[in-house]
Amino acid sequence: MGSVAKEEVMNQTPNAQRPTLSVEALAEGTTSNIKHRTSNIIWRIIGFIVAGIFLYAGAIKAFDPVQFASDIDNYKILPWPISVALAFYLPWLEILCGLALVVRLLYRGALSILTVLIVVFTLATTAAKARGLDITCGCFGHASQNWSYPSHLATNLAILAGLLALWFQSSSKS
């Protein structure tokens, strides 16, 4: 077949039948997919960090509920029997909510509970400071006993920011 015959055959074939590959469309789709995957990985890492904080804090308190009851009582907000009940209940709630963040089961419920806990704790710490009480928090065991009020407040606000970011990120997906 001569070159003229080949040219005629190619000219007779409509463009719709020729497969075309849009490299730009493929590149754009791949970039979008990579950005989406990277974003998901970053949010999962933030979720693991927040969950780890509550798992660690809950475990520290669950191993020594009597000390935690004493820490709660130091705030002078609740009667001793309620402090003892909370000392046995709250660490396990923190642990279960932390696990829920990791496995993403009842995710929003866990975020809601942990957000309320950190807000209440921050308000209780602020109220104690305003009343002149020198509270040494046992939230992270011996590691946090010598923290100043500003470092407690900064830690609480950072945890709260992480929880709120996870909440808004999960709300935007639905």
C-alpha positions as CSV (number, residue, x, y, z in Angstrom):
1,M,0.0,0.0,0.0
2,G,1.5,3.3,-1.0
3,S,1.7,6.4,1.1
4,V,-1.2,8.0,-0.7
5,A,-3.5,5.0,0.1
6,K,-2.5,5.1,3.8
7,E,-3.3,8.8,3.9
8,E,-6.7,8.2,2.3
9,V,-7.6,5.4,4.8
10,M,-6.6,7.6,7.7
11,N,-8.6,10.6,6.4
12,Q,-11.7,8.4,6.0
13,T,-11.6,7.3,9.6
14,P,-13.6,9.8,11.7
15,N,-11.9,11.3,14.7
16,A,-14.5,10.0,17.1
17,Q,-13.3,6.4,16.4
18,R,-9.7,7.2,17.2
19,P,-8.9,6.8,20.8
20,T,-7.3,10.0,22.3
21,L,-5.6,10.4,25.6
22,S,-5.8,13.7,27.3
23,V,-2.6,13.9,29.3
24,E,-3.8,17.1,31.0
25,A,-7.0,15.4,32.2
26,L,-5.0,12.5,33.6
27,A,-2.5,14.8,35.3
28,E,-5.2,16.9,36.8
29,G,-7.1,13.8,38.2
30,T,-3.9,12.4,39.6
31,T,-3.0,15.6,41.3
32,S,-6.4,16.0,42.8
33,N,-6.3,12.4,44.0
34,I,-2.9,12.9,45.6
35,K,-4.0,16.1,47.3
36,H,-7.1,14.3,48.7
37,R,-5.1,11.3,49.9
38,T,-2.5,13.6,51.5
39,S,-5.3,15.6,53.2
40,N,-6.8,12.4,54.6
41,I,-3.5,11.2,55.9
42,I,-2.9,14.5,57.7
43,W,-6.3,14.5,59.3
44,R,-5.8,10.8,60.4
45,I,-2.4,11.8,62.0
46,I,-4.1,14.7,63.8
47,G,-6.8,12.2,65.0
48,F,-4.2,9.7,66.2
49,I,-2.4,12.4,68.1
50,V,-5.5,13.7,69.8
51,A,-6.6,10.1,70.5
52,G,-3.2,9.3,71.9
53,I,-3.4,12.2,74.3
54,F,-6.7,11.0,75.7
55,L,-5.6,7.4,75.8
56,Y,-2.4,8.2,77.7
57,A,-4.2,10.6,80.1
58,G,-7.0,8.1,80.7
59,A,-4.6,5.3,81.3
60,I,-2.5,7.3,83.8
61,K,-5.7,8.2,85.7
62,A,-7.2,4.7,85.5
63,F,-4.0,3.2,87.1
64,D,-4.3,5.4,90.2
65,P,-8.0,6.4,90.7
66,V,-7.4,7.4,94.3
67,Q,-4.8,10.0,93.3
68,F,-7.1,11.2,90.5
69,A,-10.0,11.5,93.0
70,S,-7.7,13.7,95.2
71,D,-6.8,15.8,92.1
72,I,-10.5,16.3,91.4
73,D,-11.2,17.2,95.0
74,N,-8.4,19.8,94.9
75,Y,-10.6,22.0,92.7
76,K,-13.1,22.3,95.7
77,I,-16.0,22.3,93.3
78,L,-17.5,18.8,94.0
79,P,-18.1,16.8,97.1
80,W,-15.7,13.9,97.9
81,P,-18.1,11.1,96.9
82,I,-18.7,12.6,93.5
83,S,-15.0,13.1,93.0
84,V,-14.4,9.4,93.8
85,A,-17.1,8.4,91.4
86,L,-15.7,10.6,88.6
87,A,-12.2,9.3,89.3
88,F,-13.4,5.8,88.5
89,Y,-15.6,6.7,85.5
90,L,-13.8,9.5,83.6
91,P,-10.6,7.8,82.8
92,W,-12.4,4.9,81.1
93,L,-14.6,7.4,79.2
94,E,-11.5,9.1,77.9
95,I,-10.0,5.7,76.9
96,L,-13.1,4.6,75.1
97,C,-13.5,7.9,73.3
98,G,-9.8,7.8,72.3
99,L,-10.3,4.3,70.9
100,A,-13.4,5.5,69.1
101,L,-11.3,8.2,67.4
102,V,-8.7,5.6,66.3
103,V,-11.1,3.1,64.9
104,R,-13.6,5.8,63.7
105,L,-16.5,4.1,65.4
106,L,-19.0,6.6,66.9
107,Y,-16.5,9.2,65.8
108,R,-18.6,12.3,66.2
109,G,-19.9,11.2,69.6
110,A,-16.4,10.6,70.8
111,L,-15.3,14.1,69.5
112,S,-18.3,15.7,71.2
113,I,-17.7,14.0,74.6
114,L,-13.9,14.8,74.5
115,T,-14.7,18.4,73.5
116,V,-17.1,18.8,76.5
117,L,-14.5,17.2,78.8
118,I,-11.7,19.5,77.8
119,V,-13.9,22.6,78.0
120,V,-15.2,21.7,81.5
121,F,-11.6,20.9,82.6
122,T,-10.4,24.2,81.2
123,L,-13.2,26.1,82.9
124,A,-12.6,24.3,86.2
125,T,-8.9,25.1,86.1
126,T,-9.6,28.8,85.3
127,A,-12.1,29.0,88.1
128,A,-9.7,27.4,90.5
129,K,-6.9,29.8,89.5
130,A,-9.3,32.8,89.9
131,R,-10.1,31.6,93.4
132,G,-6.4,31.5,94.2
133,L,-6.1,27.7,94.4
134,D,-2.8,26.3,93.3
135,I,-3.9,23.2,91.4
136,T,-1.3,20.6,90.2
137,C,-3.1,18.6,87.6
138,G,-2.6,14.9,87.4
139,C,-3.9,14.6,83.8
140,F,-0.6,13.3,82.4
141,G,0.8,11.9,85.6
142,H,4.1,13.1,87.0
143,A,4.9,14.8,83.7
144,S,2.4,17.5,84.2
145,Q,2.6,18.1,88.0
146,N,5.1,21.0,87.7
147,W,3.4,22.8,84.8
148,S,2.4,26.4,85.3
149,Y,-1.1,27.6,84.8
150,P,-0.2,29.1,81.4
151,S,1.2,25.8,80.2
152,H,-1.9,24.0,81.4
153,L,-4.1,26.5,79.6
154,A,-2.0,26.4,76.4
155,T,-2.1,22.6,76.4
156,N,-5.9,22.5,76.9
157,L,-6.4,25.1,74.2
158,A,-4.2,23.1,71.8
159,I,-6.1,20.0,72.5
160,L,-9.4,21.8,72.1
161,A,-8.2,23.3,68.8
162,G,-7.4,19.8,67.5
163,L,-10.8,18.4,68.6
164,L,-12.6,21.3,66.9
165,A,-10.5,20.9,63.7
166,L,-11.4,17.2,63.6
167,W,-15.1,18.0,64.3
168,F,-15.3,20.6,61.4
169,Q,-13.3,18.3,59.1
170,S,-15.7,15.4,59.7
171,S,-18.7,17.8,59.3
172,S,-17.5,19.0,55.9
173,K,-17.2,15.4,54.6
174,S,-20.9,14.6,55.3
